[in-house]
Amino acid sequence: MKNILVIDDDEKICWAFEQFLADEGYTPIIANNAEEGLRKIQAAKPDIVLLDIRFPGMGMNGLQALKQIKSLHPEVIVIIMTAQDTVETTIEAMKLQAFDFLPKPIDLDQVKEILDRAAKLQVERSKMPIGVVHNELYAEVKEAAGQPRGRRLVGKSPQMREIYKYIGIMASNTLTVLIEGESGTGKELVARAIHVSSPRKDKPFVAVNCGAIPNELLESEFFGYEAGAFTGASETGKLGKFELADGGTLFLDEVSNMSPALQVKLQRALQEQEIEKVGGTKTLKVDVRLIAATNQELTEAVRLRTFREDLYYRLKLISIHLPPLREHLEDIPLLVDHFLPMISQELGKTIRWVSNKGMELLRQYDWPGNVRELENVLRSAAVLSRSDVILPENLPPEILNYKGRAHSISRLDAALESVLSGFVKEAIAQNRDTLYEEVIDVVDRMLIPQTLEEFNGNQTKTAKLLGISRTTLLKKLKKLKIEVGDA
């Protein structure tokens, strides 16, 4: 930062700032009213503006000037100076994206502290990558699908590349698909991507959250009802989701929440491609491609007889497992780049970047709420940010104070360091070329059985603690010939 513009009608304050800023190594620029200040902003392009709120006469006041400054130069850091720091003034100035307040009489120590913070912000801005990161791999799918920016998958990790491959494969047929994954991983986005990449893209995509509708209403939601079918029924009847999705795709989210009776009717509808309305006497033919999703382990529900086995196998003709965010943390910068423009538009303020330290904090957190949680964290941080950069102090306490992974890793480092040192020397002496795989297999042979034992053989809970998908766990069990029960 070099140039600092002071806009104040008090000549003594301007003189004091001129001396102080010059002593601190800045180039001071002085304006005695808002209009003059706006002209000098255009000419000198200062890094910081110290702006008084009140000016005598009928000219522009400080808040009006702040609005124009931010409209013309959104990146300029504006610090408000006022002797009348009212609640209303503070709220309005912060709405207009003021960086901070300086109460009058001016305390030069406070000025220095605020300028130091502004300087740190400028340092973070200087690290901002040039240009915008794009997700080229998914761009073709997105463009073909015609999906707006907010309704697409993002990521270049190996896990996400596999998902894109499955989408491409499934788009060319009409088979039923079961999408499995934790809440917030983007199951509906995958379903929409399959639909809009398929020949059915011009037909309806109808989504139903089975967990959000009471079971007693689900049947009429699925199949519709005839006029007068039950007390309170519409006089004209109602079309069900199967009819609304005719020719297109029906997406059933949280499918495990359906009652056993409704499961029977869904199984018949899928098998026969026909439905019968509630209160109706005839069957209706429908042409619907079904995609189901669940965040539960359906095999466990089948074992407990809360989910029909025949329906499970009909839904799981093809299964796509979405990885939790903790398994592909390398995609976080791309996700940040994806969400920030949407959030900026939503909030009406420009948020360009997350600082390096902030990004580091995001990448070490374990994200129990997955991509949805990341989006919400970025939204709240953008609200709290006083500039166009999200800094660590804008992030929530659970991320700032998170020590789980870092603490565990440091303990593991200490335990393995001496052991691995000898192991590496031995491998060099024997001229082995599979050291990495050997070490990982040794760790897996100890870690996986112990974790399974803690959870009484429950593979779902084991995979979650290990931070891997159940599919990955099953592959490791098979490779290492680790025998477990049916849990």
WOGI-V894029 format. One record per pair of residues at least 12 apart in sequence whose ideal C-beta (glycine too) atoms are under 8 Angstrom apart, sorted by the first residue. I is the first residue (numbers start at 0). J is the second residue. Records with the same first field share a line. If there is no record, write none. Layout:
I->J, J
This chain:
0->25, 46, 47, 114, 117, 118, 121
1->25, 26, 46
2->25, 26, 28, 43, 44, 45, 46, 47
3->20, 25, 26, 27, 28, 45, 46, 47, 48, 49, 114
4->28, 29, 30, 36, 39, 40, 43, 45, 47, 48, 49
5->17, 20, 27, 28, 29, 30, 48, 49
6->30, 31, 32, 33, 35, 36, 48, 49, 50, 51, 61, 64
7->31, 49, 50, 51, 80
8->31, 32, 51, 54, 55
9->51
10->31
12->51, 80, 103, 105
13->29, 31
15->105
16->29, 49, 105
17->29
19->107, 110
23->111, 114
25->114
28->43, 45
32->54, 58, 59
33->50, 54, 58, 59, 60, 61, 63, 64
34->58, 59
36->48, 50, 64
37->64, 67, 68, 71
40->68, 71, 72, 75
41->71
44->72
45->75
46->75, 76, 117, 121
47->75, 76, 77, 78, 114, 117
48->68, 75, 76, 77, 78
49->78, 80, 101
50->64, 65, 68, 77, 78, 79, 80
51->80, 81
52->79, 80, 81, 83, 88, 92
53->81, 82, 83
61->79, 81
62->88, 91, 92, 95
65->77, 79, 92, 95, 97
66->95
69->95, 96
73->96, 349, 387
74->124, 387
76->98, 117, 120, 121, 386
77->96, 97, 98
78->97, 98, 99, 100, 101, 113, 117
79->92, 97, 99, 100, 101
80->100, 101, 102, 103, 105
81->100, 101, 102, 103
82->102, 103, 104
84->100, 102
93->385
96->348, 385, 386
97->385
98->113, 117, 385, 386
99->113, 116, 385
101->113
120->386, 388, 390
123->352, 354, 355, 388, 390
124->352, 387, 388
126->354, 355
127->351, 352, 388
128->352
131->336
132->332, 333, 336
134->153, 154, 155, 333, 337
136->155, 160, 163
137->151, 152, 153, 154, 163
140->163, 166, 167, 192, 196
143->195, 196
144->191, 192, 195, 196, 200
145->195, 200
146->191, 192, 195
148->337, 340, 341
149->341
150->188, 191
151->188, 192, 337
152->185, 188, 189, 192
153->330, 333, 334, 337
154->327, 330, 333, 334
155->329, 330, 333
156->327, 329, 330
157->327
158->322, 326, 327
159->322, 327, 330
162->189, 319, 321
165->317, 319
166->189, 192, 193, 196
167->196
169->193, 197, 317, 319
170->192, 193, 196, 197
171->197
173->197, 199, 288
174->316, 317
175->269, 288, 289, 290, 291, 313, 314, 315, 316, 317
176->190, 193, 289, 290, 291, 316, 317, 318, 319
177->290, 291, 292, 293, 297, 314, 315, 316, 317, 318, 319
178->190, 290, 291, 292, 293, 318, 319, 321
179->292, 293, 294, 297, 318, 319, 320, 321
180->292, 294, 320, 321, 322, 323
181->294, 321, 323, 369
182->294, 368, 369, 371
183->324, 368, 369, 370, 371, 372
184->321, 322, 323, 324, 369, 370
185->321, 369, 370
186->252, 292, 294, 321
187->206, 250, 252, 292
189->319, 321
190->204, 206, 248, 250, 290, 292
191->204, 250
193->248, 290
194->247, 248, 250, 288, 290
197->248, 288
199->246, 247, 248, 288
202->244, 245, 246, 247, 248
203->243, 244, 245, 246, 247, 248
204->244, 247, 248, 250
205->240, 243, 244, 247, 248, 249, 250
206->250, 252
207->220, 221, 240, 249, 250, 251, 252
208->252, 253
209->251, 252, 253, 254, 255, 256, 257
210->252, 253, 256
211->253
214->256, 257, 258, 261
217->257, 258, 261
218->261, 264, 277
219->237, 239, 277
220->239, 240
221->239, 240, 241, 261, 264, 265, 268, 274
222->239, 241, 264, 268, 274, 275, 276, 277
223->236, 237, 238, 239, 241, 242, 274, 276, 277
224->236, 237, 239, 276, 277, 278, 279
225->276, 277, 278, 279
226->278
227->278
228->276, 277, 278, 279
229->277, 278
232->278
236->276
239->274, 276
241->268, 274, 285, 287
242->274, 283, 285
244->285, 287
245->285, 286, 287
246->286, 287
247->287, 288
248->287, 288, 289, 290
249->287, 288, 289, 290
250->290, 291, 292
251->289, 290, 291, 292
252->291, 292
253->292, 293, 294, 295
254->291, 292, 293, 314
255->293, 295, 297, 300, 305, 306
259->305, 307
262->306, 307, 310
263->307
265->310
266->307, 309, 310, 313
268->285
269->289, 310, 313
270->313
272->284, 285, 286, 287
273->285
289->314
291->314
296->459, 469
297->311, 314, 315
298->311
299->459, 486
302->485
320->468, 469, 470
322->468
323->366, 369, 466, 468
324->366, 369, 370, 372, 373
325->365, 366, 466
326->466, 467, 468
328->362
331->358, 361, 362, 373
332->358
334->370, 373, 374
335->353, 358, 361, 373, 377
338->373, 374, 377, 378
339->351, 352, 353, 377, 381
342->374, 377, 378, 381
343->381
345->378
346->378, 381, 382
348->381, 387
349->387
350->381, 384, 387, 388, 389
351->387, 388
352->387, 388, 389
353->377, 380, 388, 389
354->388, 389, 390, 391
356->390, 391
357->380, 389, 390, 391, 393, 394
360->391, 394, 398, 399, 401
361->373, 376, 394, 398
363->401, 404, 405
364->397, 398, 401
365->401, 403, 404, 466
376->394, 395, 398
377->389
379->395
380->393, 394, 395
381->393
419->438
422->434, 438
440->478, 479
443->475, 479
444->479, 481
446->465
447->461, 465, 472, 475, 476, 479, 481
448->481
450->464, 465
451->481, 483
454->486
455->486
456->483, 484, 485, 486
457->486
458->472, 473, 483, 486
